[in-house]
Amino acid sequence: MTILTNMLITVFCLFAFFKIRRFRTNLSSKWAMFFLLIGLSSSIGSAAHGVHFQLGDVFLKTTVFLMNAVSLLAIYFCFKAANTYLSLGKLSSKYATWGVILWIIILLVFTFIYNNFLLIKVHAAIVLTYSLIIHFVTYKKTGSPQIAWGIIISFLSIVVHSMRLSISEYFNYKDLAHIIMLISLILMYCGVKAKLTEIKSS
């Protein structure tokens, strides 16, 4: 079930990536990369869950690190999308961008050393909070409610995963968190597409 729910996220994210990149704007490129990397991370997660018993702990630790590393890169593009949205499509300061890139590299080193998903969840929560504030504050003026709602729902997946809330042995906290994440990604995609369509027609 965990493999299936991971693959559902991967398939949808690939769909969102190809749809959004067609707008060919500074903002759309950030969101497209966010969806692509989330999908890639989920596909790596599927591999980790699918064959680690056959290939052993070294394979599992390697794939988990790769999954965490790609997730961190996705978080970076979520931040860049929110930052670009705040500046209404203008390029952000290159110093701020390099600062974030340096921080991502530091996080990758810590992730490699400790191989702990908690680090990803903490920084995902920070970036999602930042993005939520931006989309909530600017909603009445230029925003999209679906993006804000998608972000709010995404917090539930972090809560479910952290508290290990499971429905049954065959549909555990990982599966439930993946379904919640998929719902949040669908809402975010609808909001992003609506905003990009509005920008294109203006």
C-alpha positions as a Markdown table, in Angstrom:
| # | Residue | x | y | z |
|---|---|---|---|---|
| 1 | Met | 0.0 | 0.0 | 0.0 |
| 2 | Thr | 2.9 | 2.4 | 0.8 |
| 3 | Ile | 4.3 | 1.7 | -2.7 |
| 4 | Leu | 0.9 | 2.4 | -4.3 |
| 5 | Thr | 0.3 | 5.6 | -2.5 |
| 6 | Asn | 3.8 | 6.8 | -3.3 |
| 7 | Met | 3.3 | 6.0 | -6.9 |
| 8 | Leu | 0.0 | 7.9 | -7.0 |
| 9 | Ile | 1.9 | 11.0 | -5.8 |
| 10 | Thr | 4.6 | 10.4 | -8.5 |
| 11 | Val | 2.0 | 10.1 | -11.3 |
| 12 | Phe | 0.1 | 13.2 | -10.3 |
| 13 | Cys | 3.3 | 15.3 | -9.8 |
| 14 | Leu | 4.5 | 14.4 | -13.3 |
| 15 | Phe | 1.1 | 15.4 | -14.7 |
| 16 | Ala | 1.3 | 18.7 | -12.7 |
| 17 | Phe | 4.9 | 19.3 | -13.9 |
| 18 | Phe | 4.1 | 19.0 | -17.6 |
| 19 | Lys | 1.0 | 21.1 | -17.3 |
| 20 | Ile | 2.6 | 24.0 | -15.3 |
| 21 | Arg | 5.8 | 24.2 | -17.3 |
| 22 | Arg | 3.8 | 25.1 | -20.4 |
| 23 | Phe | 3.2 | 28.6 | -19.0 |
| 24 | Arg | 7.0 | 29.3 | -19.4 |
| 25 | Thr | 7.3 | 32.0 | -16.8 |
| 26 | Asn | 9.6 | 32.6 | -13.8 |
| 27 | Leu | 6.9 | 31.7 | -11.4 |
| 28 | Ser | 5.8 | 28.6 | -13.3 |
| 29 | Ser | 9.3 | 27.2 | -13.6 |
| 30 | Lys | 9.6 | 27.2 | -9.8 |
| 31 | Trp | 6.3 | 25.5 | -9.2 |
| 32 | Ala | 7.0 | 23.0 | -12.0 |
| 33 | Met | 10.3 | 22.0 | -10.4 |
| 34 | Phe | 8.6 | 21.7 | -7.0 |
| 35 | Phe | 6.1 | 19.2 | -8.3 |
| 36 | Leu | 8.8 | 17.3 | -10.3 |
| 37 | Leu | 11.0 | 16.9 | -7.3 |
| 38 | Ile | 8.2 | 15.8 | -5.0 |
| 39 | Gly | 7.3 | 13.2 | -7.6 |
| 40 | Leu | 10.9 | 12.0 | -7.9 |
| 41 | Ser | 11.2 | 11.8 | -4.1 |
| 42 | Ser | 8.0 | 9.7 | -3.9 |
| 43 | Ser | 9.3 | 7.3 | -6.6 |
| 44 | Ile | 12.5 | 6.9 | -4.7 |
| 45 | Gly | 10.4 | 6.2 | -1.6 |
| 46 | Ser | 8.6 | 3.5 | -3.6 |
| 47 | Ala | 11.9 | 1.8 | -4.5 |
| 48 | Ala | 13.0 | 2.0 | -0.8 |
| 49 | His | 9.9 | 0.3 | 0.4 |
| 50 | Gly | 9.6 | -2.1 | -2.4 |
| 51 | Val | 13.0 | -3.9 | -2.5 |
| 52 | His | 14.9 | -3.1 | 0.6 |
| 53 | Phe | 14.3 | -6.6 | 2.1 |
| 54 | Gln | 15.9 | -8.1 | -1.0 |
| 55 | Leu | 18.8 | -5.6 | -1.3 |
| 56 | Gly | 19.5 | -5.0 | 2.4 |
| 57 | Asp | 20.1 | -2.1 | 4.8 |
| 58 | Val | 22.8 | -0.4 | 2.7 |
| 59 | Phe | 20.4 | 0.0 | -0.2 |
| 60 | Leu | 17.7 | 1.2 | 2.2 |
| 61 | Lys | 19.9 | 3.8 | 3.8 |
| 62 | Thr | 21.1 | 5.1 | 0.4 |
| 63 | Thr | 17.6 | 5.4 | -1.0 |
| 64 | Val | 16.3 | 7.1 | 2.1 |
| 65 | Phe | 19.1 | 9.6 | 1.9 |
| 66 | Leu | 18.4 | 10.3 | -1.8 |
| 67 | Met | 14.7 | 10.6 | -1.0 |
| 68 | Asn | 15.5 | 13.1 | 1.8 |
| 69 | Ala | 17.9 | 15.0 | -0.4 |
| 70 | Val | 15.4 | 15.4 | -3.2 |
| 71 | Ser | 12.7 | 16.4 | -0.7 |
| 72 | Leu | 15.1 | 19.2 | 0.5 |
| 73 | Leu | 15.5 | 20.4 | -3.1 |
| 74 | Ala | 11.7 | 20.4 | -3.5 |
| 75 | Ile | 11.4 | 22.5 | -0.3 |
| 76 | Tyr | 13.9 | 25.0 | -1.8 |
| 77 | Phe | 11.7 | 25.4 | -5.0 |
| 78 | Cys | 8.6 | 25.8 | -2.8 |
| 79 | Phe | 10.4 | 28.7 | -1.0 |
| 80 | Lys | 11.5 | 30.1 | -4.4 |
| 81 | Ala | 8.0 | 29.9 | -5.8 |
| 82 | Ala | 6.6 | 31.8 | -2.7 |
| 83 | Asn | 9.3 | 34.4 | -2.9 |
| 84 | Thr | 8.8 | 34.9 | -6.6 |
| 85 | Tyr | 5.0 | 35.2 | -6.1 |
| 86 | Leu | 5.6 | 37.8 | -3.4 |
| 87 | Ser | 7.7 | 39.9 | -5.8 |
| 88 | Leu | 5.0 | 39.4 | -8.5 |
| 89 | Gly | 7.4 | 37.5 | -10.8 |
| 90 | Lys | 10.5 | 39.6 | -10.3 |
| 91 | Leu | 13.8 | 37.8 | -9.7 |
| 92 | Ser | 14.8 | 37.6 | -6.0 |
| 93 | Ser | 18.1 | 38.9 | -4.7 |
| 94 | Lys | 20.9 | 36.5 | -5.8 |
| 95 | Tyr | 22.5 | 36.9 | -2.3 |
| 96 | Ala | 19.3 | 35.5 | -0.7 |
| 97 | Thr | 19.2 | 32.7 | -3.3 |
| 98 | Trp | 22.8 | 31.7 | -2.6 |
| 99 | Gly | 22.2 | 31.9 | 1.1 |
| 100 | Val | 19.3 | 29.4 | 0.8 |
| 101 | Ile | 21.4 | 27.2 | -1.5 |
| 102 | Leu | 24.2 | 27.2 | 1.1 |
| 103 | Trp | 21.7 | 26.3 | 3.8 |
| 104 | Ile | 20.3 | 23.4 | 1.7 |
| 105 | Ile | 23.9 | 22.1 | 1.3 |
| 106 | Ile | 24.4 | 22.2 | 5.1 |
| 107 | Leu | 21.1 | 20.3 | 5.6 |
| 108 | Leu | 22.1 | 17.7 | 3.0 |
| 109 | Val | 25.3 | 17.1 | 5.0 |
| 110 | Phe | 23.4 | 16.7 | 8.2 |
| 111 | Thr | 20.9 | 14.4 | 6.4 |
| 112 | Phe | 23.7 | 12.3 | 5.1 |
| 113 | Ile | 25.3 | 12.0 | 8.6 |
| 114 | Tyr | 22.1 | 11.3 | 10.6 |
| 115 | Asn | 19.8 | 10.0 | 7.8 |
| 116 | Asn | 16.8 | 11.2 | 9.8 |
| 117 | Phe | 13.4 | 12.2 | 8.2 |
| 118 | Leu | 12.7 | 14.5 | 11.2 |
| 119 | Leu | 15.0 | 17.2 | 9.8 |
| 120 | Ile | 13.1 | 17.2 | 6.5 |
| 121 | Lys | 9.7 | 17.5 | 8.3 |
| 122 | Val | 10.9 | 20.5 | 10.4 |
| 123 | His | 12.2 | 22.4 | 7.5 |
| 124 | Ala | 9.2 | 21.5 | 5.3 |
| 125 | Ala | 7.0 | 22.9 | 8.1 |
| 126 | Ile | 9.0 | 26.1 | 8.2 |
| 127 | Val | 8.9 | 26.7 | 4.4 |
| 128 | Leu | 5.2 | 25.7 | 4.2 |
| 129 | Thr | 4.4 | 28.2 | 7.0 |
| 130 | Tyr | 6.3 | 30.9 | 5.1 |
| 131 | Ser | 4.5 | 30.1 | 1.9 |
| 132 | Leu | 1.1 | 29.9 | 3.7 |
| 133 | Ile | 1.6 | 33.4 | 5.2 |
| 134 | Ile | 2.5 | 34.8 | 1.8 |
| 135 | His | -0.6 | 33.3 | 0.0 |
| 136 | Phe | -2.9 | 34.1 | 2.9 |
| 137 | Val | -1.8 | 37.7 | 3.2 |
| 138 | Thr | -2.0 | 38.3 | -0.5 |
| 139 | Tyr | -5.1 | 36.2 | -1.1 |
| 140 | Lys | -7.7 | 39.0 | -1.3 |
| 141 | Lys | -5.4 | 41.1 | -3.6 |
| 142 | Thr | -3.8 | 38.6 | -6.0 |
| 143 | Gly | -3.9 | 35.2 | -4.4 |
| 144 | Ser | -5.5 | 31.8 | -4.9 |
| 145 | Pro | -7.4 | 30.1 | -2.0 |
| 146 | Gln | -6.6 | 26.6 | -3.3 |
| 147 | Ile | -2.9 | 27.1 | -2.7 |
| 148 | Ala | -3.5 | 28.3 | 0.9 |
| 149 | Trp | -5.9 | 25.4 | 1.6 |
| 150 | Gly | -3.4 | 22.9 | 0.0 |
| 151 | Ile | -0.7 | 24.1 | 2.3 |
| 152 | Ile | -2.9 | 23.9 | 5.4 |
| 153 | Ile | -3.9 | 20.3 | 4.5 |
| 154 | Ser | -0.3 | 19.4 | 4.0 |
| 155 | Phe | 0.4 | 20.1 | 7.6 |
| 156 | Leu | -2.0 | 17.2 | 8.5 |
| 157 | Ser | 0.3 | 14.8 | 6.7 |
| 158 | Ile | 3.2 | 15.9 | 8.9 |
| 159 | Val | 1.1 | 15.5 | 12.0 |
| 160 | Val | -0.2 | 12.0 | 10.9 |
| 161 | His | 3.4 | 10.8 | 10.0 |
| 162 | Ser | 4.9 | 12.2 | 13.2 |
| 163 | Met | 2.2 | 10.8 | 15.5 |
| 164 | Arg | 2.0 | 7.5 | 13.5 |
| 165 | Leu | -1.7 | 7.6 | 13.2 |
| 166 | Ser | -2.8 | 4.5 | 11.4 |
| 167 | Ile | -6.2 | 3.1 | 10.3 |
| 168 | Ser | -5.0 | -0.5 | 10.2 |
| 169 | Glu | -1.9 | -2.6 | 9.7 |
| 170 | Tyr | -2.5 | -2.6 | 6.0 |
| 171 | Phe | -3.2 | 1.2 | 5.8 |
| 172 | Asn | -0.7 | 2.7 | 8.3 |
| 173 | Tyr | 0.4 | 6.2 | 9.0 |
| 174 | Lys | 2.7 | 6.3 | 6.0 |
| 175 | Asp | -0.2 | 5.5 | 3.6 |
| 176 | Leu | -2.6 | 8.0 | 5.3 |
| 177 | Ala | 0.1 | 10.7 | 5.2 |
| 178 | His | 0.6 | 10.0 | 1.5 |
| 179 | Ile | -3.1 | 10.3 | 0.7 |
| 180 | Ile | -3.4 | 13.6 | 2.6 |
| 181 | Met | -0.3 | 14.9 | 0.8 |
| 182 | Leu | -1.8 | 13.9 | -2.5 |
| 183 | Ile | -5.0 | 15.9 | -1.7 |
| 184 | Ser | -2.9 | 18.9 | -0.7 |
| 185 | Leu | -0.8 | 18.7 | -3.9 |
| 186 | Ile | -4.0 | 18.5 | -6.0 |
| 187 | Leu | -5.3 | 21.7 | -4.3 |
| 188 | Met | -2.0 | 23.5 | -4.7 |
| 189 | Tyr | -1.9 | 22.5 | -8.4 |
| 190 | Cys | -5.4 | 23.9 | -9.0 |
| 191 | Gly | -4.4 | 27.1 | -7.3 |
| 192 | Val | -1.1 | 27.5 | -9.1 |
| 193 | Lys | -2.7 | 26.8 | -12.5 |
| 194 | Ala | -5.5 | 29.4 | -11.8 |
| 195 | Lys | -2.9 | 32.0 | -10.8 |
| 196 | Leu | -0.7 | 31.4 | -13.8 |
| 197 | Thr | -3.8 | 31.5 | -16.1 |
| 198 | Glu | -4.7 | 34.8 | -14.6 |
| 199 | Ile | -1.2 | 36.2 | -15.1 |
| 200 | Lys | -1.1 | 35.0 | -18.7 |
| 201 | Ser | -4.5 | 36.6 | -19.6 |
| 202 | Ser | -3.7 | 39.9 | -17.9 |
